[in-house]
Amino acid sequence: MARFIVLYRAPQEVAERFATATPEEAQAGMQLWTDWFARLGPALIDPGRPLGNARTVTRDGAMAAPTEVIGMTILQADTMDDALDMVRDHHHLQWADSCAITVLEEQPIPEVEAGMVS
């Protein structure tokens, strides 16, 4: 099976709305996540975390990196199409019209797979 990184994308104002949620809203939102995790079963490798405080490093130093990536999850699936099917009805897509999900497939590194690099 292949591993897929799922990136949740949303404008900053959507992320800020969740930061100010009431306890009841936060609990209802968390229930959506736990229900989705349960539906995934063994395909869920890592439920992930919210992301923030992004920085970009170049030869010139580090700087703030505006990004719409607000969270991530790691899944396993046989194919990219299977991974996409797992996220097509994700509740994240209902938050705002501008919310999106990006799915990236991890690419194998033969030396790592062979245990030559730890």
Phi and psi restraints in degrees (range 20) as a CNS / XPLOR table:
assign (resid 1 and name C) (resid 2 and name N)
       (resid 2 and name CA) (resid 2 and name C) 1.0 -92.2 20.0 2
assign (resid 2 and name N) (resid 2 and name CA)
       (resid 2 and name C) (resid 3 and name N) 1.0 157.1 20.0 2
assign (resid 2 and name C) (resid 3 and name N)
       (resid 3 and name CA) (resid 3 and name C) 1.0 -106.5 20.0 2
assign (resid 3 and name N) (resid 3 and name CA)
       (resid 3 and name C) (resid 4 and name N) 1.0 142.9 20.0 2
assign (resid 3 and name C) (resid 4 and name N)
       (resid 4 and name CA) (resid 4 and name C) 1.0 -130.0 20.0 2
assign (resid 4 and name N) (resid 4 and name CA)
       (resid 4 and name C) (resid 5 and name N) 1.0 134.3 20.0 2
assign (resid 4 and name C) (resid 5 and name N)
       (resid 5 and name CA) (resid 5 and name C) 1.0 -94.8 20.0 2
assign (resid 5 and name N) (resid 5 and name CA)
       (resid 5 and name C) (resid 6 and name N) 1.0 124.0 20.0 2
assign (resid 5 and name C) (resid 6 and name N)
       (resid 6 and name CA) (resid 6 and name C) 1.0 -104.5 20.0 2
assign (resid 6 and name N) (resid 6 and name CA)
       (resid 6 and name C) (resid 7 and name N) 1.0 120.9 20.0 2
assign (resid 6 and name C) (resid 7 and name N)
       (resid 7 and name CA) (resid 7 and name C) 1.0 -108.9 20.0 2
assign (resid 7 and name N) (resid 7 and name CA)
       (resid 7 and name C) (resid 8 and name N) 1.0 126.1 20.0 2
assign (resid 7 and name C) (resid 8 and name N)
       (resid 8 and name CA) (resid 8 and name C) 1.0 -93.6 20.0 2
assign (resid 8 and name N) (resid 8 and name CA)
       (resid 8 and name C) (resid 9 and name N) 1.0 125.7 20.0 2
assign (resid 8 and name C) (resid 9 and name N)
       (resid 9 and name CA) (resid 9 and name C) 1.0 -115.9 20.0 2
assign (resid 9 and name N) (resid 9 and name CA)
       (resid 9 and name C) (resid 10 and name N) 1.0 135.9 20.0 2
assign (resid 9 and name C) (resid 10 and name N)
       (resid 10 and name CA) (resid 10 and name C) 1.0 -158.0 20.0 2
assign (resid 10 and name N) (resid 10 and name CA)
       (resid 10 and name C) (resid 11 and name N) 1.0 148.1 20.0 2
assign (resid 10 and name C) (resid 11 and name N)
       (resid 11 and name CA) (resid 11 and name C) 1.0 -62.4 20.0 2
assign (resid 11 and name N) (resid 11 and name CA)
       (resid 11 and name C) (resid 12 and name N) 1.0 154.9 20.0 2
assign (resid 11 and name C) (resid 12 and name N)
       (resid 12 and name CA) (resid 12 and name C) 1.0 -55.5 20.0 2
assign (resid 12 and name N) (resid 12 and name CA)
       (resid 12 and name C) (resid 13 and name N) 1.0 -38.3 20.0 2
assign (resid 12 and name C) (resid 13 and name N)
       (resid 13 and name CA) (resid 13 and name C) 1.0 -64.8 20.0 2
assign (resid 13 and name N) (resid 13 and name CA)
       (resid 13 and name C) (resid 14 and name N) 1.0 -29.7 20.0 2
assign (resid 13 and name C) (resid 14 and name N)
       (resid 14 and name CA) (resid 14 and name C) 1.0 -70.2 20.0 2
assign (resid 14 and name N) (resid 14 and name CA)
       (resid 14 and name C) (resid 15 and name N) 1.0 -44.5 20.0 2
assign (resid 14 and name C) (resid 15 and name N)
       (resid 15 and name CA) (resid 15 and name C) 1.0 -60.8 20.0 2
assign (resid 15 and name N) (resid 15 and name CA)
       (resid 15 and name C) (resid 16 and name N) 1.0 -40.0 20.0 2
assign (resid 15 and name C) (resid 16 and name N)
       (resid 16 and name CA) (resid 16 and name C) 1.0 -65.3 20.0 2
assign (resid 16 and name N) (resid 16 and name CA)
       (resid 16 and name C) (resid 17 and name N) 1.0 -33.9 20.0 2
assign (resid 16 and name C) (resid 17 and name N)
       (resid 17 and name CA) (resid 17 and name C) 1.0 -60.8 20.0 2
assign (resid 17 and name N) (resid 17 and name CA)
       (resid 17 and name C) (resid 18 and name N) 1.0 -37.5 20.0 2
assign (resid 17 and name C) (resid 18 and name N)
       (resid 18 and name CA) (resid 18 and name C) 1.0 -75.4 20.0 2
assign (resid 18 and name N) (resid 18 and name CA)
       (resid 18 and name C) (resid 19 and name N) 1.0 -27.2 20.0 2
assign (resid 18 and name C) (resid 19 and name N)
       (resid 19 and name CA) (resid 19 and name C) 1.0 -67.7 20.0 2
assign (resid 19 and name N) (resid 19 and name CA)
       (resid 19 and name C) (resid 20 and name N) 1.0 -22.9 20.0 2
assign (resid 19 and name C) (resid 20 and name N)
       (resid 20 and name CA) (resid 20 and name C) 1.0 -108.2 20.0 2
assign (resid 20 and name N) (resid 20 and name CA)
       (resid 20 and name C) (resid 21 and name N) 1.0 17.6 20.0 2
assign (resid 20 and name C) (resid 21 and name N)
       (resid 21 and name CA) (resid 21 and name C) 1.0 -65.8 20.0 2
assign (resid 21 and name N) (resid 21 and name CA)
       (resid 21 and name C) (resid 22 and name N) 1.0 148.2 20.0 2
assign (resid 21 and name C) (resid 22 and name N)
       (resid 22 and name CA) (resid 22 and name C) 1.0 -70.5 20.0 2
assign (resid 22 and name N) (resid 22 and name CA)
       (resid 22 and name C) (resid 23 and name N) 1.0 162.6 20.0 2
assign (resid 22 and name C) (resid 23 and name N)
       (resid 23 and name CA) (resid 23 and name C) 1.0 -56.3 20.0 2
assign (resid 23 and name N) (resid 23 and name CA)
       (resid 23 and name C) (resid 24 and name N) 1.0 -36.9 20.0 2
assign (resid 23 and name C) (resid 24 and name N)
       (resid 24 and name CA) (resid 24 and name C) 1.0 -67.4 20.0 2
assign (resid 24 and name N) (resid 24 and name CA)
       (resid 24 and name C) (resid 25 and name N) 1.0 -42.7 20.0 2
assign (resid 24 and name C) (resid 25 and name N)
       (resid 25 and name CA) (resid 25 and name C) 1.0 -64.3 20.0 2
assign (resid 25 and name N) (resid 25 and name CA)
       (resid 25 and name C) (resid 26 and name N) 1.0 -41.3 20.0 2
assign (resid 25 and name C) (resid 26 and name N)
       (resid 26 and name CA) (resid 26 and name C) 1.0 -63.2 20.0 2
assign (resid 26 and name N) (resid 26 and name CA)
       (resid 26 and name C) (resid 27 and name N) 1.0 -41.9 20.0 2
assign (resid 26 and name C) (resid 27 and name N)
       (resid 27 and name CA) (resid 27 and name C) 1.0 -65.2 20.0 2
assign (resid 27 and name N) (resid 27 and name CA)
       (resid 27 and name C) (resid 28 and name N) 1.0 -42.8 20.0 2
assign (resid 27 and name C) (resid 28 and name N)
       (resid 28 and name CA) (resid 28 and name C) 1.0 -63.2 20.0 2
assign (resid 28 and name N) (resid 28 and name CA)
       (resid 28 and name C) (resid 29 and name N) 1.0 -40.9 20.0 2
assign (resid 28 and name C) (resid 29 and name N)
       (resid 29 and name CA) (resid 29 and name C) 1.0 -64.0 20.0 2
assign (resid 29 and name N) (resid 29 and name CA)
       (resid 29 and name C) (resid 30 and name N) 1.0 -41.8 20.0 2
assign (resid 29 and name C) (resid 30 and name N)
       (resid 30 and name CA) (resid 30 and name C) 1.0 -65.2 20.0 2
assign (resid 30 and name N) (resid 30 and name CA)
       (resid 30 and name C) (resid 31 and name N) 1.0 -34.0 20.0 2
assign (resid 30 and name C) (resid 31 and name N)
       (resid 31 and name CA) (resid 31 and name C) 1.0 -63.8 20.0 2
assign (resid 31 and name N) (resid 31 and name CA)
       (resid 31 and name C) (resid 32 and name N) 1.0 -38.0 20.0 2
assign (resid 31 and name C) (resid 32 and name N)
       (resid 32 and name CA) (resid 32 and name C) 1.0 -59.6 20.0 2
assign (resid 32 and name N) (resid 32 and name CA)
       (resid 32 and name C) (resid 33 and name N) 1.0 -42.7 20.0 2
assign (resid 32 and name C) (resid 33 and name N)
       (resid 33 and name CA) (resid 33 and name C) 1.0 -64.5 20.0 2
assign (resid 33 and name N) (resid 33 and name CA)
       (resid 33 and name C) (resid 34 and name N) 1.0 -48.6 20.0 2
assign (resid 33 and name C) (resid 34 and name N)
       (resid 34 and name CA) (resid 34 and name C) 1.0 -65.9 20.0 2
assign (resid 34 and name N) (resid 34 and name CA)
       (resid 34 and name C) (resid 35 and name N) 1.0 -34.0 20.0 2
assign (resid 34 and name C) (resid 35 and name N)
       (resid 35 and name CA) (resid 35 and name C) 1.0 -63.7 20.0 2
assign (resid 35 and name N) (resid 35 and name CA)
       (resid 35 and name C) (resid 36 and name N) 1.0 -42.7 20.0 2
assign (resid 35 and name C) (resid 36 and name N)
       (resid 36 and name CA) (resid 36 and name C) 1.0 -65.6 20.0 2
assign (resid 36 and name N) (resid 36 and name CA)
       (resid 36 and name C) (resid 37 and name N) 1.0 -44.5 20.0 2
assign (resid 36 and name C) (resid 37 and name N)
       (resid 37 and name CA) (resid 37 and name C) 1.0 -57.0 20.0 2
assign (resid 37 and name N) (resid 37 and name CA)
       (resid 37 and name C) (resid 38 and name N) 1.0 -43.0 20.0 2
assign (resid 37 and name C) (resid 38 and name N)
       (resid 38 and name CA) (resid 38 and name C) 1.0 -63.2 20.0 2
assign (resid 38 and name N) (resid 38 and name CA)
       (resid 38 and name C) (resid 39 and name N) 1.0 -39.8 20.0 2
assign (resid 38 and name C) (resid 39 and name N)
       (resid 39 and name CA) (resid 39 and name C) 1.0 -63.9 20.0 2
assign (resid 39 and name N) (resid 39 and name CA)
       (resid 39 and name C) (resid 40 and name N) 1.0 -32.4 20.0 2
assign (resid 39 and name C) (resid 40 and name N)
       (resid 40 and name CA) (resid 40 and name C) 1.0 -70.6 20.0 2
assign (resid 40 and name N) (resid 40 and name CA)
       (resid 40 and name C) (resid 41 and name N) 1.0 -31.1 20.0 2
assign (resid 40 and name C) (resid 41 and name N)
       (resid 41 and name CA) (resid 41 and name C) 1.0 57.8 20.0 2
assign (resid 41 and name N) (resid 41 and name CA)
       (resid 41 and name C) (resid 42 and name N) 1.0 -133.8 20.0 2
assign (resid 41 and name C) (resid 42 and name N)
       (resid 42 and name CA) (resid 42 and name C) 1.0 -69.8 20.0 2
assign (resid 42 and name N) (resid 42 and name CA)
       (resid 42 and name C) (resid 43 and name N) 1.0 -8.0 20.0 2
assign (resid 42 and name C) (resid 43 and name N)
       (resid 43 and name CA) (resid 43 and name C) 1.0 -71.3 20.0 2
assign (resid 43 and name N) (resid 43 and name CA)
       (resid 43 and name C) (resid 44 and name N) 1.0 -18.2 20.0 2
assign (resid 43 and name C) (resid 44 and name N)
       (resid 44 and name CA) (resid 44 and name C) 1.0 -82.6 20.0 2
assign (resid 44 and name N) (resid 44 and name CA)
       (resid 44 and name C) (resid 45 and name N) 1.0 112.9 20.0 2
assign (resid 44 and name C) (resid 45 and name N)
       (resid 45 and name CA) (resid 45 and name C) 1.0 -89.6 20.0 2
assign (resid 45 and name N) (resid 45 and name CA)
       (resid 45 and name C) (resid 46 and name N) 1.0 -45.4 20.0 2
assign (resid 45 and name C) (resid 46 and name N)
       (resid 46 and name CA) (resid 46 and name C) 1.0 -146.9 20.0 2
assign (resid 46 and name N) (resid 46 and name CA)
       (resid 46 and name C) (resid 47 and name N) 1.0 120.5 20.0 2
assign (resid 46 and name C) (resid 47 and name N)
       (resid 47 and name CA) (resid 47 and name C) 1.0 -63.7 20.0 2
assign (resid 47 and name N) (resid 47 and name CA)
       (resid 47 and name C) (resid 48 and name N) 1.0 -18.9 20.0 2
assign (resid 47 and name C) (resid 48 and name N)
       (resid 48 and name CA) (resid 48 and name C) 1.0 85.2 20.0 2
assign (resid 48 and name N) (resid 48 and name CA)
       (resid 48 and name C) (resid 49 and name N) 1.0 -166.9 20.0 2
assign (resid 48 and name C) (resid 49 and name N)
       (resid 49 and name CA) (resid 49 and name C) 1.0 -151.6 20.0 2
assign (resid 49 and name N) (resid 49 and name CA)
       (resid 49 and name C) (resid 50 and name N) 1.0 160.5 20.0 2
assign (resid 49 and name C) (resid 50 and name N)
       (resid 50 and name CA) (resid 50 and name C) 1.0 -66.2 20.0 2
assign (resid 50 and name N) (resid 50 and name CA)
       (resid 50 and name C) (resid 51 and name N) 1.0 150.0 20.0 2
assign (resid 50 and name C) (resid 51 and name N)
       (resid 51 and name CA) (resid 51 and name C) 1.0 -121.3 20.0 2
assign (resid 51 and name N) (resid 51 and name CA)
       (resid 51 and name C) (resid 52 and name N) 1.0 151.1 20.0 2
assign (resid 51 and name C) (resid 52 and name N)
       (resid 52 and name CA) (resid 52 and name C) 1.0 -172.2 20.0 2
assign (resid 52 and name N) (resid 52 and name CA)
       (resid 52 and name C) (resid 53 and name N) 1.0 -173.3 20.0 2
assign (resid 52 and name C) (resid 53 and name N)
       (resid 53 and name CA) (resid 53 and name C) 1.0 53.7 20.0 2
assign (resid 53 and name N) (resid 53 and name CA)
       (resid 53 and name C) (resid 54 and name N) 1.0 47.3 20.0 2
assign (resid 53 and name C) (resid 54 and name N)
       (resid 54 and name CA) (resid 54 and name C) 1.0 -73.2 20.0 2
assign (resid 54 and name N) (resid 54 and name CA)
       (resid 54 and name C) (resid 55 and name N) 1.0 140.9 20.0 2
assign (resid 54 and name C) (resid 55 and name N)
       (resid 55 and name CA) (resid 55 and name C) 1.0 -134.3 20.0 2
assign (resid 55 and name N) (resid 55 and name CA)
       (resid 55 and name C) (resid 56 and name N) 1.0 147.9 20.0 2
assign (resid 55 and name C) (resid 56 and name N)
       (resid 56 and name CA) (resid 56 and name C) 1.0 -115.0 20.0 2
assign (resid 56 and name N) (resid 56 and name CA)
       (resid 56 and name C) (resid 57 and name N) 1.0 135.6 20.0 2
assign (resid 56 and name C) (resid 57 and name N)
       (resid 57 and name CA) (resid 57 and name C) 1.0 -110.9 20.0 2
assign (resid 57 and name N) (resid 57 and name CA)
       (resid 57 and name C) (resid 58 and name N) 1.0 129.5 20.0 2
assign (resid 57 and name C) (resid 58 and name N)
       (resid 58 and name CA) (resid 58 and name C) 1.0 -127.0 20.0 2
assign (resid 58 and name N) (resid 58 and name CA)
       (resid 58 and name C) (resid 59 and name N) 1.0 -179.0 20.0 2
assign (resid 58 and name C) (resid 59 and name N)
       (resid 59 and name CA) (resid 59 and name C) 1.0 -62.1 20.0 2
assign (resid 59 and name N) (resid 59 and name CA)
       (resid 59 and name C) (resid 60 and name N) 1.0 -23.0 20.0 2
assign (resid 59 and name C) (resid 60 and name N)
       (resid 60 and name CA) (resid 60 and name C) 1.0 -87.3 20.0 2
assign (resid 60 and name N) (resid 60 and name CA)
       (resid 60 and name C) (resid 61 and name N) 1.0 -5.8 20.0 2
assign (resid 60 and name C) (resid 61 and name N)
       (resid 61 and name CA) (resid 61 and name C) 1.0 130.6 20.0 2
assign (resid 61 and name N) (resid 61 and name CA)
       (resid 61 and name C) (resid 62 and name N) 1.0 -163.8 20.0 2
assign (resid 61 and name C) (resid 62 and name N)
       (resid 62 and name CA) (resid 62 and name C) 1.0 -114.7 20.0 2
assign (resid 62 and name N) (resid 62 and name CA)
       (resid 62 and name C) (resid 63 and name N) 1.0 146.3 20.0 2
assign (resid 62 and name C) (resid 63 and name N)
       (resid 63 and name CA) (resid 63 and name C) 1.0 -147.4 20.0 2
assign (resid 63 and name N) (resid 63 and name CA)
       (resid 63 and name C) (resid 64 and name N) 1.0 160.6 20.0 2
assign (resid 63 and name C) (resid 64 and name N)
       (resid 64 and name CA) (resid 64 and name C) 1.0 -58.2 20.0 2
assign (resid 64 and name N) (resid 64 and name CA)
       (resid 64 and name C) (resid 65 and name N) 1.0 143.5 20.0 2
assign (resid 64 and name C) (resid 65 and name N)
       (resid 65 and name CA) (resid 65 and name C) 1.0 -124.9 20.0 2
assign (resid 65 and name N) (resid 65 and name CA)
       (resid 65 and name C) (resid 66 and name N) 1.0 94.9 20.0 2
assign (resid 65 and name C) (resid 66 and name N)
       (resid 66 and name CA) (resid 66 and name C) 1.0 -57.4 20.0 2
assign (resid 66 and name N) (resid 66 and name CA)
       (resid 66 and name C) (resid 67 and name N) 1.0 129.5 20.0 2
assign (resid 66 and name C) (resid 67 and name N)
       (resid 67 and name CA) (resid 67 and name C) 1.0 -148.1 20.0 2
assign (resid 67 and name N) (resid 67 and name CA)
       (resid 67 and name C) (resid 68 and name N) 1.0 153.3 20.0 2
assign (resid 67 and name C) (resid 68 and name N)
       (resid 68 and name CA) (resid 68 and name C) 1.0 -100.4 20.0 2
assign (resid 68 and name N) (resid 68 and name CA)
       (resid 68 and name C) (resid 69 and name N) 1.0 6.0 20.0 2
assign (resid 68 and name C) (resid 69 and name N)
       (resid 69 and name CA) (resid 69 and name C) 1.0 -79.5 20.0 2
assign (resid 69 and name N) (resid 69 and name CA)
       (resid 69 and name C) (resid 70 and name N) 1.0 116.3 20.0 2
assign (resid 69 and name C) (resid 70 and name N)
       (resid 70 and name CA) (resid 70 and name C) 1.0 -115.5 20.0 2
assign (resid 70 and name N) (resid 70 and name CA)
       (resid 70 and name C) (resid 71 and name N) 1.0 -3.4 20.0 2
assign (resid 70 and name C) (resid 71 and name N)
       (resid 71 and name CA) (resid 71 and name C) 1.0 -172.9 20.0 2
assign (resid 71 and name N) (resid 71 and name CA)
       (resid 71 and name C) (resid 72 and name N) 1.0 169.7 20.0 2
assign (resid 71 and name C) (resid 72 and name N)
       (resid 72 and name CA) (resid 72 and name C) 1.0 -150.5 20.0 2
assign (resid 72 and name N) (resid 72 and name CA)
       (resid 72 and name C) (resid 73 and name N) 1.0 157.5 20.0 2
assign (resid 72 and name C) (resid 73 and name N)
       (resid 73 and name CA) (resid 73 and name C) 1.0 -144.3 20.0 2
assign (resid 73 and name N) (resid 73 and name CA)
       (resid 73 and name C) (resid 74 and name N) 1.0 152.7 20.0 2
assign (resid 73 and name C) (resid 74 and name N)
       (resid 74 and name CA) (resid 74 and name C) 1.0 -117.5 20.0 2
assign (resid 74 and name N) (resid 74 and name CA)
       (resid 74 and name C) (resid 75 and name N) 1.0 127.0 20.0 2
assign (resid 74 and name C) (resid 75 and name N)
       (resid 75 and name CA) (resid 75 and name C) 1.0 -119.5 20.0 2
assign (resid 75 and name N) (resid 75 and name CA)
       (resid 75 and name C) (resid 76 and name N) 1.0 163.9 20.0 2
assign (resid 75 and name C) (resid 76 and name N)
       (resid 76 and name CA) (resid 76 and name C) 1.0 -124.4 20.0 2
assign (resid 76 and name N) (resid 76 and name CA)
       (resid 76 and name C) (resid 77 and name N) 1.0 143.9 20.0 2
assign (resid 76 and name C) (resid 77 and name N)
       (resid 77 and name CA) (resid 77 and name C) 1.0 -157.5 20.0 2
assign (resid 77 and name N) (resid 77 and name CA)
       (resid 77 and name C) (resid 78 and name N) 1.0 163.2 20.0 2
assign (resid 77 and name C) (resid 78 and name N)
       (resid 78 and name CA) (resid 78 and name C) 1.0 -70.3 20.0 2
assign (resid 78 and name N) (resid 78 and name CA)
       (resid 78 and name C) (resid 79 and name N) 1.0 -38.4 20.0 2
assign (resid 78 and name C) (resid 79 and name N)
       (resid 79 and name CA) (resid 79 and name C) 1.0 -140.8 20.0 2
assign (resid 79 and name N) (resid 79 and name CA)
       (resid 79 and name C) (resid 80 and name N) 1.0 165.9 20.0 2
assign (resid 79 and name C) (resid 80 and name N)
       (resid 80 and name CA) (resid 80 and name C) 1.0 -59.5 20.0 2
assign (resid 80 and name N) (resid 80 and name CA)
       (resid 80 and name C) (resid 81 and name N) 1.0 -41.9 20.0 2
assign (resid 80 and name C) (resid 81 and name N)
       (resid 81 and name CA) (resid 81 and name C) 1.0 -59.2 20.0 2
assign (resid 81 and name N) (resid 81 and name CA)
       (resid 81 and name C) (resid 82 and name N) 1.0 -39.6 20.0 2
assign (resid 81 and name C) (resid 82 and name N)
       (resid 82 and name CA) (resid 82 and name C) 1.0 -63.6 20.0 2
assign (resid 82 and name N) (resid 82 and name CA)
       (resid 82 and name C) (resid 83 and name N) 1.0 -41.9 20.0 2
assign (resid 82 and name C) (resid 83 and name N)
       (resid 83 and name CA) (resid 83 and name C) 1.0 -63.8 20.0 2
assign (resid 83 and name N) (resid 83 and name CA)
       (resid 83 and name C) (resid 84 and name N) 1.0 -42.1 20.0 2
assign (resid 83 and name C) (resid 84 and name N)
       (resid 84 and name CA) (resid 84 and name C) 1.0 -62.9 20.0 2
assign (resid 84 and name N) (resid 84 and name CA)
       (resid 84 and name C) (resid 85 and name N) 1.0 -39.6 20.0 2
assign (resid 84 and name C) (resid 85 and name N)
       (resid 85 and name CA) (resid 85 and name C) 1.0 -60.1 20.0 2
assign (resid 85 and name N) (resid 85 and name CA)
       (resid 85 and name C) (resid 86 and name N) 1.0 -32.6 20.0 2
assign (resid 85 and name C) (resid 86 and name N)
       (resid 86 and name CA) (resid 86 and name C) 1.0 -68.2 20.0 2
assign (resid 86 and name N) (resid 86 and name CA)
       (resid 86 and name C) (resid 87 and name N) 1.0 -25.3 20.0 2
assign (resid 86 and name C) (resid 87 and name N)
       (resid 87 and name CA) (resid 87 and name C) 1.0 -109.8 20.0 2
assign (resid 87 and name N) (resid 87 and name CA)
       (resid 87 and name C) (resid 88 and name N) 1.0 -5.2 20.0 2
assign (resid 87 and name C) (resid 88 and name N)
       (resid 88 and name CA) (resid 88 and name C) 1.0 -56.8 20.0 2
assign (resid 88 and name N) (resid 88 and name CA)
       (resid 88 and name C) (resid 89 and name N) 1.0 -35.8 20.0 2
assign (resid 88 and name C) (resid 89 and name N)
       (resid 89 and name CA) (resid 89 and name C) 1.0 -107.4 20.0 2
assign (resid 89 and name N) (resid 89 and name CA)
       (resid 89 and name C) (resid 90 and name N) 1.0 22.4 20.0 2
assign (resid 89 and name C) (resid 90 and name N)
       (resid 90 and name CA) (resid 90 and name C) 1.0 -62.6 20.0 2
assign (resid 90 and name N) (resid 90 and name CA)
       (resid 90 and name C) (resid 91 and name N) 1.0 139.1 20.0 2
assign (resid 90 and name C) (resid 91 and name N)
       (resid 91 and name CA) (resid 91 and name C) 1.0 -62.0 20.0 2
assign (resid 91 and name N) (resid 91 and name CA)
       (resid 91 and name C) (resid 92 and name N) 1.0 -22.4 20.0 2
assign (resid 91 and name C) (resid 92 and name N)
       (resid 92 and name CA) (resid 92 and name C) 1.0 -56.3 20.0 2
assign (resid 92 and name N) (resid 92 and name CA)
       (resid 92 and name C) (resid 93 and name N) 1.0 -34.7 20.0 2
assign (resid 92 and name C) (resid 93 and name N)
       (resid 93 and name CA) (resid 93 and name C) 1.0 -69.8 20.0 2
assign (resid 93 and name N) (resid 93 and name CA)
       (resid 93 and name C) (resid 94 and name N) 1.0 -12.0 20.0 2
assign (resid 93 and name C) (resid 94 and name N)
       (resid 94 and name CA) (resid 94 and name C) 1.0 -92.3 20.0 2
assign (resid 94 and name N) (resid 94 and name CA)
       (resid 94 and name C) (resid 95 and name N) 1.0 -8.7 20.0 2
assign (resid 94 and name C) (resid 95 and name N)
       (resid 95 and name CA) (resid 95 and name C) 1.0 -64.2 20.0 2
assign (resid 95 and name N) (resid 95 and name CA)
       (resid 95 and name C) (resid 96 and name N) 1.0 -42.9 20.0 2
assign (resid 95 and name C) (resid 96 and name N)
       (resid 96 and name CA) (resid 96 and name C) 1.0 -163.5 20.0 2
assign (resid 96 and name N) (resid 96 and name CA)
       (resid 96 and name C) (resid 97 and name N) 1.0 156.6 20.0 2
assign (resid 96 and name C) (resid 97 and name N)
       (resid 97 and name CA) (resid 97 and name C) 1.0 -58.6 20.0 2
assign (resid 97 and name N) (resid 97 and name CA)
       (resid 97 and name C) (resid 98 and name N) 1.0 -29.0 20.0 2
assign (resid 97 and name C) (resid 98 and name N)
       (resid 98 and name CA) (resid 98 and name C) 1.0 -87.2 20.0 2
assign (resid 98 and name N) (resid 98 and name CA)
       (resid 98 and name C) (resid 99 and name N) 1.0 -0.3 20.0 2
assign (resid 98 and name C) (resid 99 and name N)
       (resid 99 and name CA) (resid 99 and name C) 1.0 -75.5 20.0 2
assign (resid 99 and name N) (resid 99 and name CA)
       (resid 99 and name C) (resid 100 and name N) 1.0 144.9 20.0 2
assign (resid 99 and name C) (resid 100 and name N)
       (resid 100 and name CA) (resid 100 and name C) 1.0 -149.1 20.0 2
assign (resid 100 and name N) (resid 100 and name CA)
       (resid 100 and name C) (resid 101 and name N) 1.0 165.0 20.0 2
assign (resid 100 and name C) (resid 101 and name N)
       (resid 101 and name CA) (resid 101 and name C) 1.0 -126.9 20.0 2
assign (resid 101 and name N) (resid 101 and name CA)
       (resid 101 and name C) (resid 102 and name N) 1.0 129.4 20.0 2
assign (resid 101 and name C) (resid 102 and name N)
       (resid 102 and name CA) (resid 102 and name C) 1.0 -109.6 20.0 2
assign (resid 102 and name N) (resid 102 and name CA)
       (resid 102 and name C) (resid 103 and name N) 1.0 132.6 20.0 2
assign (resid 102 and name C) (resid 103 and name N)
       (resid 103 and name CA) (resid 103 and name C) 1.0 -116.3 20.0 2
assign (resid 103 and name N) (resid 103 and name CA)
       (resid 103 and name C) (resid 104 and name N) 1.0 126.8 20.0 2
assign (resid 103 and name C) (resid 104 and name N)
       (resid 104 and name CA) (resid 104 and name C) 1.0 -119.2 20.0 2
assign (resid 104 and name N) (resid 104 and name CA)
       (resid 104 and name C) (resid 105 and name N) 1.0 136.9 20.0 2
assign (resid 104 and name C) (resid 105 and name N)
       (resid 105 and name CA) (resid 105 and name C) 1.0 -91.4 20.0 2
assign (resid 105 and name N) (resid 105 and name CA)
       (resid 105 and name C) (resid 106 and name N) 1.0 128.3 20.0 2
assign (resid 105 and name C) (resid 106 and name N)
       (resid 106 and name CA) (resid 106 and name C) 1.0 -65.4 20.0 2
assign (resid 106 and name N) (resid 106 and name CA)
       (resid 106 and name C) (resid 107 and name N) 1.0 137.0 20.0 2
assign (resid 106 and name C) (resid 107 and name N)
       (resid 107 and name CA) (resid 107 and name C) 1.0 -102.0 20.0 2
assign (resid 107 and name N) (resid 107 and name CA)
       (resid 107 and name C) (resid 108 and name N) 1.0 135.1 20.0 2
assign (resid 107 and name C) (resid 108 and name N)
       (resid 108 and name CA) (resid 108 and name C) 1.0 -70.4 20.0 2
assign (resid 108 and name N) (resid 108 and name CA)
       (resid 108 and name C) (resid 109 and name N) 1.0 148.5 20.0 2
assign (resid 108 and name C) (resid 109 and name N)
       (resid 109 and name CA) (resid 109 and name C) 1.0 -116.3 20.0 2
assign (resid 109 and name N) (resid 109 and name CA)
       (resid 109 and name C) (resid 110 and name N) 1.0 111.0 20.0 2
assign (resid 109 and name C) (resid 110 and name N)
       (resid 110 and name CA) (resid 110 and name C) 1.0 -52.1 20.0 2
assign (resid 110 and name N) (resid 110 and name CA)
       (resid 110 and name C) (resid 111 and name N) 1.0 -39.7 20.0 2
assign (resid 110 and name C) (resid 111 and name N)
       (resid 111 and name CA) (resid 111 and name C) 1.0 -65.5 20.0 2
assign (resid 111 and name N) (resid 111 and name CA)
       (resid 111 and name C) (resid 112 and name N) 1.0 -36.2 20.0 2
assign (resid 111 and name C) (resid 112 and name N)
       (resid 112 and name CA) (resid 112 and name C) 1.0 -71.2 20.0 2
assign (resid 112 and name N) (resid 112 and name CA)
       (resid 112 and name C) (resid 113 and name N) 1.0 -45.3 20.0 2
assign (resid 112 and name C) (resid 113 and name N)
       (resid 113 and name CA) (resid 113 and name C) 1.0 -60.0 20.0 2
assign (resid 113 and name N) (resid 113 and name CA)
       (resid 113 and name C) (resid 114 and name N) 1.0 -33.6 20.0 2
assign (resid 113 and name C) (resid 114 and name N)
       (resid 114 and name CA) (resid 114 and name C) 1.0 -83.4 20.0 2
assign (resid 114 and name N) (resid 114 and name CA)
       (resid 114 and name C) (resid 115 and name N) 1.0 -1.9 20.0 2
assign (resid 114 and name C) (resid 115 and name N)
       (resid 115 and name CA) (resid 115 and name C) 1.0 79.7 20.0 2
assign (resid 115 and name N) (resid 115 and name CA)
       (resid 115 and name C) (resid 116 and name N) 1.0 14.1 20.0 2
assign (resid 115 and name C) (resid 116 and name N)
       (resid 116 and name CA) (resid 116 and name C) 1.0 -79.6 20.0 2
assign (resid 116 and name N) (resid 116 and name CA)
       (resid 116 and name C) (resid 117 and name N) 1.0 -19.3 20.0 2
assign (resid 116 and name C) (resid 117 and name N)
       (resid 117 and name CA) (resid 117 and name C) 1.0 -126.9 20.0 2
assign (resid 117 and name N) (resid 117 and name CA)
       (resid 117 and name C) (resid 118 and name N) 1.0 133.8 20.0 2
